[in-house]
């Protein structure tokens, strides 16, 4: 039976370290790391996620500002808010909660955020630097995956890593991070022929396709490390990952649960990016 990669426990340890460093920064410079979150509309999942971020900021001793805007807010109004936050010395991280209402394109707003305050790591500047191998802010979910593998002392160098999913948020940036750590990386997607044949090659298999239970036991090599990024709401209200846990866990060496795996690490890495932004911006 696989060892559980406990994201909840690992994130708690990381957040304690972040709180300690934030206190030291405050004592040394008087600076408190500040995060501003912009939420447009009333999407229930986004609301829960923003609440969790606010609680995490409070626990870490950060300044947290929340801007709750009506669903009908115009893009120009959000742009003005972003510009003001870019100039605010007390704010070191600006986050636009996605998804936005249909009438608002996220890309121009993301590009408007000061790259040094782009703690989500989505700005083309930050993605470009990640591609070049000298990242400033790295996207939170992929960096959370790398962090948990590191803390469980799972070797990446020389291993074959297969990522199922090619999103700009997880699949593509994670591929760059694993490549930088000397893994041999394959990205799978909806046009991949014989997906199971590819996933069975993986020493490290990351499922990030957004389809509940799609990774079955016969798709995983014995002894593989399996990371489940999926968060899928089932008809009965339960949350399930992209991995069929019951089938895969007996074959894997390590596996992340859903919930309690990658999710907590994402918020912890958001705090880490905000702290590092504050430290850089204060020299």
C-alpha positions in Angstrom: 0.0 0.0 0.0 1.3 3.4 -0.9 2.6 6.0 1.5 0.3 9.0 1.7 1.8 12.3 0.7 0.1 14.3 3.3 -0.4 17.8 1.9 -2.3 19.1 4.9 0.5 18.2 7.3 3.3 19.4 4.9 1.5 22.7 4.3 1.1 23.2 8.0 4.8 22.8 8.5 5.6 25.1 5.6 3.1 27.8 6.9 4.7 27.7 10.3 8.1 28.3 8.7 6.6 31.2 6.7 5.1 32.7 9.8 8.4 32.6 11.6 10.2 34.3 8.6 7.4 36.9 8.4 7.9 37.8 12.0 11.6 38.1 11.6 11.1 40.4 8.6 8.7 42.6 10.6 11.2 42.8 13.5 14.1 43.6 11.2 12.4 46.1 8.8 8.9 46.8 10.1 7.5 45.3 6.9 4.4 43.0 7.0 3.9 40.9 3.9 0.6 42.0 2.3 -1.7 40.1 -0.1 -4.6 41.7 -1.9 -7.3 39.3 -3.4 -9.7 40.6 -6.0 -13.0 38.5 -6.2 -15.5 39.4 -8.9 -19.0 37.9 -8.6 -20.3 35.2 -6.2 -19.0 31.9 -7.4 -19.3 29.6 -4.4 -16.1 27.7 -5.0 -14.1 30.9 -5.4 -15.7 32.3 -2.2 -14.6 29.3 -0.2 -11.1 29.4 -1.7 -10.7 33.2 -0.9 -11.9 32.6 2.6 -9.2 29.9 3.1 -6.6 32.3 1.7 -7.7 35.0 4.1 -7.5 32.6 7.1 -4.0 31.4 6.0 -2.8 35.1 5.7 -4.1 35.9 9.2 -2.5 32.8 10.7 0.9 33.7 9.0 0.7 37.3 10.4 0.2 38.8 6.9 -1.8 41.8 6.0 -4.8 40.6 4.0 -7.1 42.8 1.9 -10.1 41.5 0.1 -11.9 43.3 -2.7 -15.3 41.8 -3.3 -16.8 43.3 -6.5 -20.2 42.7 -8.0 -20.5 40.3 -11.0 -21.4 43.3 -13.3 -18.2 45.2 -12.5 -16.6 46.5 -15.7 -13.0 45.5 -16.7 -12.0 49.2 -16.6 -12.9 49.4 -12.9 -10.8 46.3 -12.1 -8.0 47.7 -14.1 -8.0 50.9 -12.0 -8.0 48.8 -8.8 -5.0 46.8 -10.0 -3.1 49.9 -10.9 -3.6 51.3 -7.4 -2.5 48.1 -5.8 0.6 48.0 -8.0 1.6 51.4 -6.4 0.7 50.4 -2.8 3.9 49.7 -0.9 2.0 47.7 1.8 0.8 45.2 -0.8 3.4 42.7 -2.0 1.1 40.3 -3.8 -2.0 40.9 -6.0 -4.2 37.9 -6.9 -7.2 37.9 -9.3 -9.4 35.1 -8.3 -10.5 33.0 -11.3 -12.8 32.4 -13.0 -14.0 35.9 -13.7 -17.6 36.6 -15.0 -18.0 35.7 -18.8 -17.9 39.4 -19.9 -14.4 39.9 -18.5 -11.3 38.5 -20.2 -8.7 37.6 -17.6 -5.6 37.9 -19.7 -5.4 41.7 -20.0 -6.0 42.0 -16.2 -3.3 39.4 -15.4 -0.9 41.3 -17.6 -1.7 44.5 -15.8 -0.5 43.2 -12.4 3.1 44.2 -11.6 5.1 41.0 -12.3 6.8 41.4 -8.9 3.4 41.3 -7.2 2.0 38.5 -9.4 2.1 35.8 -6.6 -0.1 33.5 -8.7 2.8 33.3 -11.2 0.5 33.7 -14.2 2.0 36.9 -15.8 3.8 36.3 -19.1 6.9 37.9 -17.5 7.0 35.2 -14.8 6.1 32.4 -17.2 8.9 33.6 -19.5 11.4 33.6 -16.7 10.3 30.1 -15.7 10.9 28.9 -19.3 14.3 30.5 -19.2 15.2 28.7 -16.0 15.4 31.7 -13.7 11.9 32.1 -12.2 10.8 35.0 -10.1 7.3 33.9 -8.9 6.4 30.3 -9.9 2.7 29.2 -10.2 1.5 27.9 -6.9 0.0 24.5 -7.6 3.0 23.2 -9.6 5.5 24.6 -7.1 3.4 23.0 -4.3 3.8 19.6 -6.1 7.6 20.0 -6.3 7.7 21.1 -2.7 5.9 18.1 -1.4 8.0 15.7 -3.4 11.1 17.4 -2.1 10.0 17.2 1.6 9.2 13.5 1.2 12.7 13.1 -0.3 11.4 11.7 -3.6 14.1 11.7 -6.2 13.2 13.6 -9.4 16.5 13.7 -11.3 16.7 11.0 -13.9 13.1 9.9 -13.4 10.4 9.7 -16.1 7.6 12.0 -15.3 4.2 11.9 -17.1 1.7 14.8 -16.7 -1.9 14.2 -17.7 -3.2 17.7 -18.5 -1.7 20.6 -20.4 -3.2 23.7 -18.7 -1.3 26.9 -18.3 -2.0 26.7 -14.6 -0.6 23.2 -13.8 0.5 21.0 -16.7 2.8 23.3 -18.7 4.6 25.1 -15.8 5.0 21.8 -13.9 6.7 20.3 -17.0 9.2 23.1 -17.0 9.9 22.8 -13.2 10.4 19.0 -13.5 12.6 19.4 -16.5 14.7 21.9 -14.6 15.1 19.2 -12.0 16.4 16.8 -14.6 13.3 14.7 -15.1 12.4 13.3 -18.5 9.0 14.8 -19.0 6.0 13.8 -21.1 2.7 15.8 -21.3 -0.5 13.9 -22.2 -3.7 15.4 -23.3 -7.0 14.6 -25.0 -5.3 13.8 -28.3 -2.8 11.4 -26.8 -3.1 7.9 -28.4 -3.2 5.0 -25.9 -2.9 7.1 -22.8 -2.5 4.0 -20.6 0.6 3.0 -22.5 2.2 6.3 -21.8 1.1 6.6 -18.1 2.5 3.1 -17.4 6.0 4.4 -18.2 5.9 7.0 -15.4 8.1 6.9 -12.3 6.2 10.1 -11.3 2.6 10.4 -12.6 0.7 13.6 -12.2 -3.0 13.6 -13.0 -4.3 17.1 -13.7 -7.0 16.6 -16.4 -10.1 17.5 -14.4 -11.9 14.1 -14.9 -12.9 12.1 -11.9 -11.3 8.7 -11.5 -9.8 8.7 -15.0 -6.5 7.2 -13.9 -7.2 3.5 -13.1 -5.1 0.8 -11.5 -4.0 -0.7 -14.9 -2.7 2.6 -16.0 0.0 2.9 -13.3 3.4 1.2 -13.0 4.0 -0.7 -9.8 6.0 1.6 -7.5 5.1 4.8 -9.2 4.7 8.1 -7.3 1.2 9.4 -8.1 0.2 13.0 -7.6 -3.5 13.8 -8.0 -4.3 17.4 -8.8 -8.0 16.9 -9.7 -10.8 18.3 -7.6 -14.1 17.1 -9.0 -17.5 17.5 -7.4 -19.6 14.3 -7.8 -23.4 14.1 -8.1 -23.7 13.0 -4.4 -21.7 16.1 -3.3 -18.5 14.2 -2.6 -15.1 15.5 -3.9 -13.0 13.1 -6.0 -9.7 13.4 -7.7 -8.6 12.4 -11.2 -7.1 9.2 -9.7 -9.1 6.1 -8.8 -7.6 6.0 -5.3 -8.9 2.5 -4.4 -7.3 0.9 -7.5 -4.1 2.9 -7.7 -3.0 3.1 -4.1 -2.1 -0.6 -3.7 0.3 -0.3 -6.7 1.9 3.1 -6.1 4.8 3.8 -3.7 3.5 7.2 -2.8 0.2 8.9 -3.5 -1.6 12.2 -2.7 -5.1 12.0 -1.4 -8.1 14.2 -2.5 -8.8 16.2 -0.4 -5.8 16.9 1.7 -3.1 16.5 -0.9 -2.1 19.2 -3.4 -4.8 21.7 -2.4 -3.3 22.8 0.9 0.1 23.0 -0.7 -1.2 25.5 -3.3 -2.3 28.0 -0.6 1.0 27.5 1.3 3.0 28.3 -1.8 0.9 31.4 -2.4 2.0 32.6 1.1 5.6 31.7 0.3 5.5 33.8 -2.9 4.0 36.7 -1.0 6.7 36.5 1.7 9.4 36.3 -0.9 7.9 39.2 -2.8 8.0 41.3 0.4 11.6 40.3 1.1 12.7 41.2 -2.4 10.8 44.5 -2.5 12.4 45.5 0.8 15.9 44.4 -0.2 
